[in-house]
């Protein structure tokens, strides 16, 4: 598609901020007004439009795609997103460890345990740790507290959380990642611990490395959305 606009601007609305192209407001893929809560996020959206050349490249709008998901898919039913996120806590990857006599267990304790303990202290909950892959339920009080935390999130935070939880198989990592001043690199290390372990043992081919880089970009994007929308 050829570029069909000359000027890109950000303007305030009664409900937040929006991008305009030649004075016309941008709408979501679903046809809804694309209004976001902060000027910073609107500017990130505007930059994507402004950086297009003579031909628009649809794959170069990561913020737009995630914002549209938040507005079109989550805003109409945020409780559905909360319900879909909670199972990540019930099978959180940070809680499933190798056997204590395995070398991997030491790595998991060094990298995962501080993240899990920080979440426990912040949320006032307790997670059950498991050696092996046999499922064990988390305490009801923990799940209630996590639901309360998710209920307080807006659609943009929930969109970020869904992407982060999917990438990490961990609601704990997702919740830590959307906090202000989150350590993206450290949390990504926790997310990729087992994959890194396999690379150390067996090596990594170019295709796998490219996939990991793509996943890291998505991880960073979700964190950025959470920060910019706050």
C-alpha positions in Angstrom: 0.0 0.0 0.0 1.3 3.5 -0.9 1.6 6.1 1.8 -1.7 8.0 1.6 -1.0 10.8 4.2 1.6 13.6 4.6 1.3 14.7 8.2 1.2 12.7 11.5 0.1 14.3 14.7 -0.9 13.4 18.3 -3.8 15.2 19.9 -5.7 15.0 23.2 -9.3 13.8 23.3 -11.8 13.7 26.2 -10.8 10.1 26.9 -7.0 10.2 26.3 -4.8 10.6 23.3 -5.0 9.7 19.6 -3.0 9.8 16.4 -4.2 11.7 13.3 -3.1 11.4 9.7 -3.7 14.6 7.8 -6.1 15.6 10.6 -8.1 12.3 10.5 -8.2 10.1 13.6 -6.8 6.6 13.3 -9.1 3.8 14.1 -8.3 0.2 15.2 -8.4 -2.8 13.0 -11.9 -3.5 14.4 -13.1 0.0 13.6 -13.1 1.5 17.1 -11.5 4.8 18.0 -7.9 4.2 18.7 -7.6 6.2 21.9 -4.8 5.5 24.4 -4.3 6.6 28.0 -1.0 8.5 27.6 0.6 10.9 25.3 3.8 8.8 25.4 2.0 5.7 24.0 0.2 7.9 21.3 3.6 9.2 20.3 5.0 5.7 19.9 2.0 4.9 17.6 2.6 8.2 15.7 6.3 7.4 15.2 5.3 4.1 13.5 3.2 6.0 10.9 5.8 8.8 10.6 8.6 6.4 9.9 6.9 4.8 6.8 8.4 5.5 3.4 6.5 5.8 0.1 5.1 2.3 0.7 3.6 1.3 4.0 5.0 -1.9 5.5 2.2 -3.6 7.5 4.7 -5.6 9.6 6.3 -2.4 11.0 3.5 -1.5 13.3 4.1 -3.5 16.5 2.6 -0.9 18.9 -0.4 -0.5 16.7 -1.1 -4.2 16.6 -0.8 -4.6 20.4 -2.9 -1.5 21.1 -5.6 -2.6 18.7 -5.7 -6.0 20.5 -6.1 -4.2 23.8 -9.0 -2.1 22.5 -10.7 -4.5 20.2 -10.3 -7.8 22.1 -9.8 -7.0 25.7 -11.7 -3.8 26.4 -15.1 -5.4 25.7 -14.5 -8.2 28.2 -11.5 -7.7 30.5 -12.7 -10.5 32.8 -12.2 -13.0 29.9 -8.5 -11.9 29.7 -8.2 -12.3 33.5 -9.7 -15.8 33.4 -7.3 -16.8 30.5 -4.3 -15.5 32.4 -4.9 -17.3 35.8 -4.0 -20.8 34.5 -0.5 -19.6 33.9 -0.2 -19.2 37.7 -1.5 -22.7 38.3 1.3 -24.2 36.1 3.8 -21.4 36.5 7.1 -22.6 35.0 9.1 -21.0 37.9 7.5 -23.4 40.3 8.5 -26.6 38.4 12.1 -27.5 39.1 14.5 -30.3 38.3 15.4 -32.8 41.0 17.6 -31.3 43.7 20.6 -33.5 42.8 20.6 -32.2 39.2 22.9 -29.4 38.0 19.9 -27.7 36.4 18.2 -27.4 39.8 21.1 -25.2 41.0 20.7 -22.8 38.0 16.9 -22.7 38.6 17.4 -21.8 42.3 19.9 -19.1 41.4 17.8 -17.5 38.7 14.1 -18.4 39.3 14.0 -18.4 43.1 14.8 -14.7 43.6 12.1 -13.7 41.1 9.5 -16.0 42.8 10.4 -14.8 46.2 10.2 -11.2 45.2 6.7 -11.8 43.8 5.6 -13.6 47.0 6.8 -10.7 49.1 5.2 -8.1 47.0 1.8 -9.9 46.6 1.7 -11.4 50.1 1.3 -15.0 48.7 3.0 -18.4 48.8 3.8 -20.5 45.8 4.2 -24.3 45.9 7.5 -25.4 44.4 7.5 -28.8 42.6 10.4 -31.1 41.6 9.4 -32.8 38.4 6.4 -32.2 36.1 3.5 -33.7 38.1 1.0 -30.9 38.6 0.3 -29.7 42.1 -2.3 -27.0 42.7 -1.4 -23.6 44.1 -3.0 -22.4 47.3 -6.5 -20.9 46.8 -5.4 -17.8 48.7 -2.6 -17.3 46.2 -4.9 -17.6 43.2 -7.4 -15.1 44.8 -4.6 -12.6 45.4 -3.4 -13.0 41.8 -6.9 -12.5 40.4 -7.2 -9.3 42.5 -3.9 -8.1 41.0 -5.2 -8.8 37.5 -8.6 -7.3 38.1 -6.8 -4.0 38.9 -5.1 -4.0 35.4 -6.5 -2.0 32.5 -6.9 -3.3 29.0 -3.4 -2.2 27.9 -1.7 -3.8 30.9 -3.7 -7.0 30.3 -2.6 -7.1 26.6 1.0 -6.8 27.8 0.5 -9.5 30.4 -1.1 -11.9 27.9 1.9 -11.6 25.6 4.4 -11.9 28.4 2.7 -14.9 30.0 2.5 -16.7 26.7 6.2 -16.1 26.0 7.4 -17.1 29.5 4.8 -19.7 30.5 4.8 -17.8 33.8 2.3 -15.3 35.3 4.9 -14.4 37.9 7.4 -13.3 35.2 4.6 -11.4 33.4 3.5 -9.5 36.5 7.1 -8.7 37.4 7.8 -7.5 33.9 5.0 -4.9 33.8 6.1 -3.2 37.0 7.8 0.2 36.7 11.6 -0.1 36.1 11.3 -3.9 35.4 14.6 -5.7 34.7 13.7 -6.9 31.2 17.1 -8.6 30.6 17.0 -10.4 34.0 13.4 -11.5 33.5 14.2 -12.7 30.0 17.1 -14.7 31.4 14.6 -16.4 33.8 12.2 -16.9 30.9 14.9 -18.6 28.7 16.7 -20.5 31.4 15.9 -24.0 30.3 16.4 -23.1 26.6 19.8 -21.6 27.5 20.6 -24.8 29.4 19.9 -26.8 26.3 22.0 -24.5 24.1 24.9 -25.0 26.5 24.6 -28.7 26.2 23.8 -29.2 22.5 24.5 -25.8 20.8 22.0 -23.7 18.8 21.3 -23.5 15.1 20.7 -20.2 13.2 16.9 -20.8 12.9 16.5 -21.3 16.6 18.6 -18.2 17.4 16.5 -16.1 15.1 13.3 -17.4 16.7 14.7 -16.5 20.2 15.6 -13.0 19.0 12.0 -12.5 17.6 10.6 -13.7 21.0 12.8 -11.3 22.9 11.7 -8.4 20.7 8.1 -9.3 21.5 9.0 -9.6 25.2 10.5 -6.1 25.1 7.5 -4.7 23.2 5.0 -5.9 25.8 7.1 -4.4 28.6 7.3 -1.1 26.7 3.5 -1.1 26.1 3.0 -1.6 29.9 5.4 1.3 30.7 4.1 3.7 28.0 0.4 3.2 28.9 1.0 3.8 32.6 
